Amino acid sequence: MVIIKRIQTTYNTVLRAKMYFFFRKSLWMYLLGMLMLGYAFPLENAGVGPSALIYFFIFALVILVPVYHFSTQAMVRKAPLDANIEFNEQSIIIRHIDSNSIETKSWDWIKRIDVTRKDILLIVDHPTRFLIALEKSKLTTPEIQFFLSKKKG
C-alpha cells in the first residue's frame, strides 16, 4: 500500500505538536513543581493543593502561553516544511515542494506511533521533538490499518 499526504509547517500544526508533547511529558513536571512551590509558600487562607493550582494557572498564563506562542512562531519561520510524504511498506519518501529535493527514510525513522481519538501521530526519531500528525477523518480505513500495522509494540 502507498499513502501520500501533504505535510506543511504552519502555526497550528507546530502548536498542536507542542501541546501534544506538553500534555504527554511536561505537564506533570510543572504540576509537581507548583505543588512544591505551594507547599513551600502556601497562599493565605488556602491549603497546599489550591495554592499549587493557583500558582500553576498564573505560571501558565504569564509564562507558558507567551513562550509557546513566540517559540511556535520562531519555529515556523526557522524550519519551514512543505512536502508530500509517501508512506509505503519499505520506506518513507519525503518530496520537498519548496526545494525540489527528495529524502528517503526507513521506518526506523519513526520512533513511535500514537493513536488518539482524532489523529494518528508519527513521532520521529530526531534530536528536536518532531511529529507528523495525520487526521483520522482524512484517512481511509485501509490507510488507518496500514499505520496501525506499522505501530511498534
C-alpha positions in Angstrom: 0.0 0.0 0.0 1.2 3.5 -0.8 -0.2 6.5 1.1 0.8 10.1 0.0 0.0 13.0 2.3 0.9 16.7 2.1 2.6 18.0 5.3 3.1 21.7 5.9 4.6 23.5 8.8 2.0 26.1 9.9 1.5 27.9 13.2 -1.4 25.5 14.0 0.5 22.3 13.2 3.5 23.3 15.2 1.5 24.5 18.2 -0.5 21.3 18.1 2.7 19.2 18.2 4.0 21.4 21.1 0.8 20.9 23.0 0.9 17.1 22.5 4.4 16.9 23.9 3.4 19.3 26.8 0.5 17.2 27.9 2.4 14.0 27.3 5.5 14.9 29.3 5.9 18.4 30.7 2.5 18.9 32.4 3.4 16.5 35.2 6.8 18.2 35.8 5.2 21.6 36.0 2.4 20.4 38.3 4.9 18.8 40.6 7.0 22.0 40.7 4.0 24.1 41.5 3.0 21.5 44.2 6.4 22.0 45.8 6.0 25.8 45.5 2.5 25.6 47.1 4.0 23.5 49.9 6.9 26.0 50.5 4.8 29.1 50.1 1.1 28.4 50.6 -1.2 31.3 50.0 -3.0 32.8 52.9 -6.4 31.1 53.6 -5.6 28.3 51.1 -4.0 24.9 51.5 -1.1 23.4 49.6 -3.3 22.0 46.8 -5.3 25.2 46.0 -2.1 27.2 46.3 -0.3 24.9 43.8 -3.2 25.1 41.3 -3.3 28.9 41.6 0.5 29.1 41.1 0.2 26.7 38.1 -2.6 28.8 36.4 -0.6 32.0 36.9 2.6 30.4 35.6 0.7 29.1 32.6 -0.9 32.4 31.7 2.1 34.6 32.4 4.9 32.4 31.2 3.9 29.3 29.3 1.3 30.8 26.9 3.6 33.6 25.7 6.6 31.3 25.5 4.7 28.7 23.5 3.3 31.4 21.2 6.6 33.0 20.4 8.6 29.8 20.1 5.9 28.4 17.7 6.2 31.5 15.5 10.0 31.2 15.6 9.9 27.5 14.7 7.6 28.1 11.8 10.0 30.8 10.4 13.1 28.8 11.1 12.1 25.3 9.9 9.5 25.6 7.1 8.3 22.3 5.7 6.1 21.8 2.7 6.3 18.3 1.4 4.5 15.4 0.0 5.3 12.3 2.1 4.9 8.9 0.7 4.4 6.0 3.1 4.9 2.5 1.7 5.7 -0.9 3.2 9.5 -0.4 2.9 10.2 3.3 3.4 9.1 6.8 3.8 9.8 9.2 0.9 9.7 12.9 1.5 9.4 15.1 -1.5 10.1 18.7 -0.5 8.0 21.0 -2.7 9.9 24.2 -1.9 13.4 22.8 -2.6 12.6 20.0 -5.1 14.7 17.6 -3.0 13.8 14.1 -2.1 14.7 12.2 1.2 14.2 8.5 1.7 13.8 7.3 5.3 13.4 3.8 6.7 10.6 3.0 9.1 13.2 3.1 11.9 13.0 6.9 11.5 9.6 6.7 13.2 10.3 6.2 16.9 6.7 5.7 17.9 3.1 5.8 16.5 0.5 7.1 18.9 -3.2 6.8 18.1 -5.6 9.3 19.6 -9.3 9.7 19.2 -8.8 12.1 16.3 -5.3 11.5 15.0 -2.5 9.1 14.1 0.7 10.7 15.4 4.1 9.6 14.0 6.8 10.6 16.5 10.0 11.0 14.5 13.4 9.9 15.9 15.0 13.3 15.7 17.1 15.4 18.1 14.4 18.0 18.3 11.0 16.7 19.1 9.1 16.3 15.8 5.9 14.6 14.9 3.7 14.1 11.9 0.0 14.3 12.7 -2.5 12.6 10.3 -6.1 13.3 11.0 -8.1 10.1 11.0 -11.1 11.8 9.3 -8.8 12.4 6.3 -7.6 8.7 6.2 -9.5 5.7 4.7 -10.0 2.6 6.8 -7.2 0.7 4.9 -4.8 3.6 5.5 -5.6 3.7 9.2 -5.0 -0.1 9.3 -1.7 0.4 7.5 -0.4 2.8 10.1 -1.7 0.5 12.9 0.3 -2.4 11.4 3.4 -0.2 11.5 3.0 0.6 15.1 5.8 -0.9 17.2 4.9 -2.9 20.3 
